[in-house]
């Protein structure tokens, strides 16, 4: 690969110099907000101070404080990245742009996943070179995680990690033209926790006008904690740290201690009389809202923004197969999964057993978990948006990975290498790797990536739009076919 210094670009904070790589110009580690240190970790993002001279943007930078995250026997390093790379100036973006282009290009801004506690722009999968190759300016961003990003603290603004994403979008609006991008054609997209954040940004009045389209990959329009639920996590964190539940008391606690205590917050019961836990115990953090993003969209938020939303066919396998729990699940496990996520668990289980008469207990457990986390909330978001003036599209990704002896399947996160067209990355392939031991189909990657580019460019991914009559959904796999309301009977069973 050919690497050499690229031309400099002047941003609102100062001049940056990137790298030229095989026809793509890459700028790494450009600050979009001031370093969140001390008490500022619990404040809204602030503008970064200007710098003199030329800032080197050729090396990856620090990441948000986070603990190492593992998923059983599965190697998820390409997804989570290298973990915590210490450094104060981590509220940064990476930008990939075609090296020579005279026209204003569509822009895509990606928000990574990781359960609101992990991940960064340094993940191998989030390489934007293929987007730049295909005429898109691709931006990835870091945001605050865990306690600093999402603990709902009195004395601090809520959803600071989400506010970081909005600050990055403002940076894009002010600066992306200098990189060849069109600030009027910005698509915000994210996966998992990042997709739920995208739904929250879509519903946020302060983000209006910052983007034209959104893509929600395996997120949920019903994924927010209610303030009452978030308060339970806050009390538990304050108790574990031995301080009062207030931003002033948290301001002096070192990052490392905040990261350490996060592991002690797992397993908090967030069920209330009116709310189930939208993350079914998998993370103590989410965005915190008085009403769910899907409800805000139904009331008219994001009405002028095109939406592409979808899930994978076997989302729940990721939380079972790597731990050996898919094949060993029992009927009692199915009942427990339903009880954790639904006000009428017996009726839910009956619906799933009737709809999937040949399914094993592990497959039923996975299906219920996947819909609790992503499926029901994605369908609700699509339904809410379908009545707006803008376009709505829905997909279901069904290609199955043969990892873990064939058990991983079309699980959570497996679509990402296809969206980024990076299925040839060595770390993604192998018996314990996300894409499994067999060579993944490059034609599927090319086609899926092209659909995302087409949506960002012209607002149309290449299949029928979604409405609440047909609920047309593109099933993406070895074959592509539009199906109407897949698993609709099951998804209708959710409140």
N, C-alpha and C positions, 0 to 999 in steps of 0.2 A: 504494500500500500504506500502510495506517495504522500508524504506529509511535508508541508513547508509553511512558513508564516504567511498569513493572509493579510489583506489590506486592513487598515484600522477603520473603525466605525465610531462615530460620536454619538453617545447616548445623553440623556438628560443629566446624568451624574458625572459623566466623563468619557474619555476615549478608551476603547477596548481593542485588543488585537487577538484574532483567533487563528485557526489552522485551516489550511486548504488540504482536503483529503479527497483525492480522486474526483474532482469536479464539484465537491460540496464544501462550503465554508462552515466551520464549526466554531462556536464560541461557548466556552464552558465557564461556569461559576461566575456569572454576572449578577451582582446584587440587585434585587428589586426592592429591598427594605433594609432598614438598619438592623444590626445584630441584636437579637433578643436576649439581653443579658440582665442578670439581677432582677430588679422589679419589673423591667421591661419585658421579661418573659411572660408576664401576666397582663400586659397592656396591648392595645391595638397596634398593629404594625405601623411604623413611622418611616418617613422617607430616609433613604441612605444619604449620608454626607457625600458631597462631591469629592472627587480625587483629582490630583494634579498629574500631569504626564499621561502615559499610556499604561493601562492596567492589562496585565497578561491574562488572557482568557483561553489558554491552551492546555491547562491541566484541570482535572476534576477537583472540586473543593470539599469542604467538610459537610457532614450530614447532621440532621437533627439528632439530639440525644435519644438513644433507644437501646433496648436490650437485644441480645442475640435471639433470634426467633427460629425455631425448628418445627418441622411437621413430621414427626416420627421418622420413618425410614426413607422418606422422599427428600431428595436434594432440591431445595427451593432457593439455593443461593442465587441463581440467575434472576429470580423474582424479587427477593428481599434485598439483594445487593450485599455490600461488605459490612453492613451494620453501622455502628457509630464510629464515624471518623471525626474526632474532636476538632473544634474550631468555632469561634463565635460567629463568624460571618457565613451562616449557612442558608439564610433566606435568599436563595439565588435561583437563576434560570440557566438552562442550557439552550442554545439556539442552533439549528441546522438550516442552512439556506442554500439554494443553488448558487454557485460561484458567479455566474454571469447570467443575469436576466434583467431585461429592461422594463418588464411589466410588474404591476403590483400583484403579488401571488396570494392565494388563500393561506390562512394561518390556522394551525391546529395546536392547541395548548393542552397538554396531558397532565392529569393528576393521578399519581401512583396510589396503589392500594397497600395493605399491610395491617388491617385491623385497627387503624387509627394509632398504632403504637410502633410501627416499623416501616421500612422502605425509604427509598431516596432516588434521586436522579442518576445515581451511579449503578443502578441495575443494568446488567448487560442487555436485557430485553428492550429497554427504552432507548435504543439507538435510532435517531431520527434520520439517518442517511437515506433510507429508502423513500421516506416522504419527500425529502429534498430532491432526490433523483426524479420523483414524479411530480415536481412542480408545486410543492407545498413547503411553507416555512413552518418547521416543527419546533415547538417550545416545550420543555419539561421543567418542572419546578419542585423545589423542596418546600415543605411547610412544617410548622411545629406539630409535634406528636405528643401522645400521652397526656400527662398532667399539665405540661405547659401549653399544649395545644387545645385540649378538650375538657379538662376538669372544670365543672361549672362552679366557679368560685365567687362568693360575695366580694364585692370590691373590684372585680375584674370583668371586662366584657366577655360575653359568652362566645363560644365557637371561635377561639382565636386562630386555630388552624384554618378554618374556613375563611376568616378575615384575611389571612395570608394569601389564600388563593385569589381573593378579590383584589388585593394589592398587586399581585403578579399580573392580573388582567389589566389593571390600570397602567402598569409598566408597559405591557404589550401595546395598549392603545397609544401611549405616548412615544414609544420607541420603535415599534416593529416596522414602520415604513423605512427606517434607515437600513433595515436588514432585507428589504425587498418585499415585505409583507403588506397586505391590505388591511388596515385596522377596521374596515367595515365588513370584512369577511373572516371573522374569527369563529372557529369551532372549538368549544370547550369539551374535552372528553376525559373520562376517567374509568377506572376499573375497581370493583370491590368497594373498600372504604372510600377510595377516590371517586367512584361513581356515585355513592351516596352523598358525598360532599358536592359533587356536580349538581345533583338534584336539589340540595340545599341552596346552592348559589343561584340556580334557576328560579327558586322561590323567594330570593332575597331582593327586596326593593332597591337596596343600594348598589346592586350589580346590574341593574337595568341599563341596556345600551352598550355593555362591554363585550357582547358576543352575539352572533347571528344564529348559531346552531349549537346543539349539545348532543353528545353521545353518552349513554349510560350503560356501561358494560357490567353486568352482574352487580348492580347496586340495588337500592330499594327506595321507592317513594314513600315507604312506611318505615324507614330505618332510623328515625330520630328518637332519642330518649325524651320523655316528658320531663319537665323540671323536677317533679317529685321523684322520678327515678334517678336522675342525675344527682340529686341531693343526697341520696343514699351512698353513692360512690364518693362524694365529697366528704361526707362524715367519716367514712371508712378510711380515706386517705389521710385526713387530719388526725384521726386516732392513731393510725400506724406511724405517723411522723411525730406525734406528741405535740401538736400545735393546734391553734384555733383554726376553724374552717373559714379563713379570710385571706385575701390576696396578700395583705401586709405580712401575715405570719409565714406565708410560703416564700416570700421574696428573698429571704436569706438562706434558703436551703439549697445546697449544691445540686447541680444537674445529676450527678451520679447517684445521689440519694433519692431524687425523684424517680429516676429510672429503676433503682432497686426496689422501691416500694410498690411499683406498678404490679409486679408479680404477686404481691400480697392482696391485690384487689380482685383477683379472679374468683368467680364463684359467688359473688354477691347476688342475693335474691332480688331481682328487679321487678318481679310480678307485683302488680297492684290490683285493686278492685276494677280498675278501668283500663289498665294497660298490661300487655304481655311484654316480655323482653325481646325486642326486635333482633337482637344478636344472640339469642338463646344461650347466653353465658360465655360466648367465645371471646368477647372483649368487654372490659368495663367502661369503654369510651365509645361515644358516637357524637354526632351533632345533637344539640339540645334545642328543641323548638316547642312553642306552645301548640302548634298544629303541624301535622306532617307535610312534607313537600308536596305529596300528591293532592292533599286537601287545598293547599295554597294554589296549586296549578289549576285545580278544578274551579277555584274562585276567580281565576283570570291571570295569575302570575305567569310570566313566560309565554303569553299568548302569541307574541310575534316571533317566537324562536322555534326553528325546526328541531324536531326531536327524533333521534334513533335510539331505541332502547331494546335490550335483550338479555338473555341468560343462556347458560349452558345446560345441556339436557340432563346431566348427572352432577349438579353442583355439589351436593352433599357428600359425594364420595371422598372429597379431599379431607374431610374431617373424620373419616372412618377408616378407609383403606390403608393409609400410611401407619396406622396404629394397630392393624390387624383386627379391626372391629367390624368390617363389612361382612365378612363371611361368618362371623361368630354371633351376629346380632340375633336376638330372640324376640318373640312376640311382646315380652315385657319391655324390651328396649324400644319397640315401635310405640307402645302405649306411653312410655315415659317421654319420648320425643314429642308426641302430640300434646301431652299434658303440659310440657314446658312452653309451648308456643301457641296454644289455642284454648279459648274458653269452653269449648265443647269437644274435648279430645276423643271421646268414644265415637261421636258422630263423624269426626274427621277421619279416624282410622277406618271406619266402615266405608266411607267414600273412597278412600285410596285402595282398600282391599277389593272393592267392587270394580274399580276402574282398572286395576292391575291384578287380575286373578292368578297369573302365573308368577308374580313377583315373589322373591324371597323376603324374609324379614329384614335382611340388610338393605335390599333394594327399596323396600317401603320406608324404612327408617331414613335412608338417604334422601328419598323423594320428599318426605315431610320436612326434613331439615332444610333442604335446598329451597323449597317453596316458602318456608318460614323466613329464611334469610333474604331471599332474592326474588323468587318467582311471583309470589302474591303481590309484593310491593312494586315490582316492575310492571305487571299487568295493570295494577291500579294507576300507576303513573301514566301509562299509555292511554288508558281509558280517560283519565282526567284531561290529558292534552288533546285527545282526538277531537274534542268539540271546539278547539281554537281555530284561528284563521291560518295558522302555520301548519306545515306538514308533519305527520307522525308516521314513523316506520318502526317495525318490530322484527326481531330475529330470534332464532334459537340455534345455538351451535351444537352440532351432534357428532362431530368427529371424535372417535374414541382413541385415547392413548392406551397402549399395551403395557404401560409401566406397572410395576408391582404385580407381575404375573397376570396382567390383563384386567386387574381390578380397578385401576384408576379411572379409565373411561373418559367420558366427556365432562370432566369435572371442572370445578372452579379454577380459573386462571389459565386453563389450557388453550384458550383462544388467543391469548395475548401475542405469542410468537407469530401467529398467522396475521393478526392485525398489523404488526410491525414488519412483517415479511422477513423475519430473522430465524426461521426454522432450521437454518444450517449452523447455528451456534453450537459448538461441540458440547458444552455443558448441559444443553437441553436434551440430549439424546443418551440413552442408556437404560438398563433395567430399573434403576432407582431415580431416573431423571423425568422431568415433567412430560416430555413427549414420548418416552418409552424407548425400547431397543430398536425398533424398526425405523427406517428412513421416513420421515413425515412427508406428505404429498406437497411438493413445492407448488403445484398448480393451484391447490387450495389456498395456499398462502398468497400467491399472486392475485387470485380472484377476490379474496376477502379484503386484502389491503387495497385493491383497486376500488372496491365498493365504498370503503371508508373515505378514500380520496375523492371519489365522485360525490359523496354526500357533502363533504367539506367544500368542494368546488362549486357545485351547482344545486345542492339541497336534495339530491335524488340518488339513493344507493343502487337502484336498478331493479326494484320490485314494487309491487302494488302498495300504496299507502294503507295505513291502519285506520279502521274506524270501529265503532262499537257494535256494528251489525255483523260484519264478517270477521273482524279481528285478524286480518291477513298477516301471516307471519312467515318470513323466509327461513326455512330449515336449511342450515348451512352445514354441509358435510361432504362426503364423497360425491354425492349428487346434491343439487340445489333444487328445492321445490317449495312453492308457496302452499302452506296449509292454513286452514281457518281455525282459529282459537284452539291451538294444541293444549291438551290437558285442561280444557275449559271447565269440565265438571269438577275437577279437583280444585282448581284455582278459585272457582266461585264459592267454595266451602269456607273460604277465609273471610274474616270480618273486615 
